[in-house]
């Protein structure tokens, strides 16, 4: 097939680490596609949608490998690539437009999870906080509604005061660095897990669970997998936030429950190809869904690839499975 790798036009060697990471993904996916015998090319998406649709019509790809995580740096537009490809009737990998839009909006995701009986930490939007008179039972962590990759998130994002107005003021101060909109989510003290899910002929396969462990964190330091932990390799947070796949027999019932919830999220949001569900597990061993990621990073240093490797899968096998679940017949 002729497969086009698609990503944000803003991603280049001069962009931020989270935006630049897609270049590594494109290189790895392109290499795997070539090994599978497919012809590949690259295309970027900007806010000039006419230019994009004209380019796609000219290239006439059999399939687009959708690596778009933002459009000109705006995470809220992540769904736009899929919407335009739907309009052009061009098949693409990963989740469909509606799933991408819903899961990118974290508040909407949380409403759907709550309505479906899947536990997610309580949260406040700014509007809800303005109507709140009771003292807060914190702490709360301030997050972006739309942006992923932990943009604007670090340990100083945790607010522990009891006054709603103070939290609201802090949210207003931070929203510009959080994509313009933010919310406050109850901080769950406990353990953090990532569960990657990959399509297979038998249905979604939950890859080996990973726990993000916080090594040498001093007492009183909030345990947050923030921007520094993910993107600043020189930081204490990056060196001390360590992924682990090793668990005792005592953890097996918990891991089974996490896998069940991950599969339920896959079905609930109509994910396709691949996905990831992030959890916190509180001190009473209760799991809470933090985020459903419909297009997680698949670079060779990503958590997704680490989990797939643990399952005995090669990078080429990952790409092949993602393509097979796009609904496009292989030639």
N, C-alpha and C positions, 0 to 999 in steps of 0.2 A: 504494500500500500504506500501511497504518498501521505506522510504524516507531518503535519506542521506543529512545531513547538511554539506555544503562545504564552507570553508573559507581559508584564507591565512595561511600558515604554520608559518609565523613570528608572528602571533597574540598569545600572551601569557601574563601572569601577569607582565612580565618584560618589555613589549614593550611600545611604546608611547600611550597616551590616545586615539588617533584616531584609532590606530591599535587594541588596546585592546577592543574597543567598540563592535567589532564584536562578542566577547564572550558573551556579554549581549544579542545581537541579537539572537545568536544561542540558548541560554538558553530559551528565550521567545518563539521563533518559535518552538523549540522542545517540550515545554510544550503544546503549542496550537495543534501541530500535534498529540500528545498523547491523548489530549482531543477529537480530531476528530477521534480517533481510529486507527491511523497509527503507524506502527513500525518505530522507528527512530534510526539513527546512525550518527556518525560524521566522517568527512574525511578532511584532509588539502591538499592544493596544494602548491608545491614548484617548483623550476626549473627542478627538476628531473621528467620529464613528463612520462618517461617509468614506474617509480615506481607508479605514479598516475594512469595511464591507466591500469596497472596490478591490482591495488587495486580495481578500479571500476569494472573491469571484474570479480574479485573474489567476490565482494559484491553483484553484480547483482541487483542494486536498480531499483524499478519501476519509481522513480523520484528523481532528485537531487534538493534540495532547494539551489539555488546559492546565497551565501552571500559573494562571492569573491569581494573585493574592491581593491586588489593589489595582486601581487605575489612576495613573499619575500620582501615586502615593496615597490615594483615598481608599481605605479599606471598605467603606460603606458601598463602594461601587464594584466590589468583587464579583457580584452576580452578573455584571454587564456583559462580560464575554460570552457566557452561556446564553443570555437572552438574545444577543445578536446572532449567535450561531444557530439558535432555534429559528430565528427569523429567516436565515439563509438556508435552513434545512441541511446543515452540515453536522455530521456526527462528531461528538467530542467525548473525551474521557472524564471520569469523575461524576460528581453529583449534578443533577439538573438544576435549572434556574431557581425554582421555588425553594429547593433544599438549601442552595447556596445563600439565597437572600435571608431565609429564616434563621439559619445557624450563624450567619454573620451578625445578626442583631441579637445580642446576648440577652436582652430583656425579653424579647419575643420568644427566644429559645426557652428561657426559664418559665414563662407562662405556659408553654406547651408541655414542658416536663411536669410542672405542678399539676396541670389538668389531667395528665396521664398517670399520676400517682408515682412518678419517679422523683426521688428526693433531690432537691437542689437547695443550696443555702438561701435563707430569706434575704430580701434585698429591698432597697428604696430607690426610686427615681427621684430627681429633684422636686417634682411636683408632689410626690407623696410625702417627702420630708417637710415641705412647706405646710402641710396639713397635720403634721405630727406634733402632738403636745406632750406626750409621755416621754420620760427619759429613755435614752437608748440603752439597750442591753448589748453593748458592744463586746469586743471591738468589731469594726467594719473596715473593709478594704475597698478603696476607690478604684474603679476599673473603667476602661473605655467601653462604650456601648458597641462600637463598630470595629475598632482596630484589634488585630491579633498580634502574634509574635511578642506579647508582653510589652507593647509600646506604651511608654509612660508609666510602667508599673515597676515598683521596687518596694523595699521594706518601709520607706517613709510614706507609702500609700496607705498604710494601716492607721486608722483613726480610733482612739480608745476613749474619747470623751463622751459624756452622757447627753450633751445638749444637741438636739437636732439642728438648731440654727448654726452652731459651730461647724458641724459636719457639712451642712449645705454651703457655708462660706468656703470651706476647704475644697469642696467639689467645684464651685465656681472658679476658684483660683487655679485649679488644675485642668479644667476642661479643654483649654486651648492645646495643651500637650497630649490630650487624649482623643484627638480627632473631633473635638467640638462638642461631644456629648459623653456624659459619664453617669455611673450609678454607684451605689454603695452596697456591697454584698457582705453578709455576715462572715467574719473571718473564722474558719474552722481550724481549731488547734488539733493537730494530729499528723497523720501520714499523707503523702501525696503519691498518686498512681496515675500512669498513662496506659491506656489500653488501645492498641492499634488493631484495626480490623481490615482484612483484605478479602476481596471477593474470591470465590472458588467455584468450581462446577457444582459443588454440593451446597452452595450458599455461603454467607459471610463466615469467614474463619477469624476467630479472635486469636491474635498472635500472643506469645508469652507476655504476661503482664510485667510492667516495669515499675519499680518504686524509685522516686526521686528522694534520695537520702541527703540529710543535711549534716555533713561531717564537721566536727570542731566548731559548731555554732555555739557561741557563748550564751549563757542564760540571759533572757530579756531581748535577744535579737529575733525579730520576726522571721519565721521560716517561710519565705516567699520565693517562688521561682520567677524572678523578675527579669527585666531587660538585661541587667548586668550579668546575671547568671547564664542567660542564653547567648549573649552576644559579645561580652567583654572578657576575653580569655585571660586577661591579666588580673582580673578582679578576684577578691576573696570569694565572692558568691559563685563565680564560675568554677573555681578550683574546688570548692567545698560542697557543691551540689552535684552529687554523684548518682548516676543511674545504676540500679541493681536489679538483677533477675533472680537473685538467690533468696529463697523463702523456706521457712521451716514447715513441718507438717501442721503446726498449729494454725498457720495462715491459709491452709487449703480451703476451708469453708468460705472465708472472706474472698479469696481469689475466684472461687466459683461464682459467688454472688456478683462480683465485679464483672465477670464475663457475661453473666445473664443480663445485667443492666446495659452493658455495651451493645449486645445484640438487640436488645429492646430499643435502644436509641437508633441503631442502624435502621430498624424497621419503621420506627415512629417518624423519622425525618426523611425516609426514602433515600438513604445514601446509596451510592453506587461506586464500584471500583475499589475505593479505599476510604478510610476515615480514622478518626481517633477520638476517644472519649477520655477526658481528664477528670480525676476524682480527688476529693479529700475524704479521708476516713477519720472520724472523730475519736476521742479517747474512749468512747463506749463501743468502738468497732462498727459504727454505722457509716455507710458510704453516702457521699453527697456528690452529685454531678456538678462540676464547675463549668465545663464547656464541652460542646460537641463540635469538632472540627471536621468539616466536610471535605477539605482539601489540604491535609497536613503536609508539612515539608517532607520531601522524599530524597533529599541529598544524601550522599553516602556517609555523612557524619550525623544524620538525624536519628531521633529516637525510633522512628518508624523502621528505618533500615536496620537498626540494632535489634529490634524485636523480630524482624523477618529473618535476620541472620541466625538468631537464637532458635528460630523454627526450622532452620536448615534450608532456607530459600536463598537463591542467588538474586542479584539485582535484575538480571534478565528475566527471571521468573516473575518477579514483582511486576515489572512493566508488562509482561505478556498477560498476566491475570487482569491488570487494570484495563488493557485494551480489550480483552475478551468480554469484560463486563460493560463495555460501552455500547453493546448491541450492534457493533459493526462486524460483518463477516470478514474473517481473515482470508487474504488471497496469497 
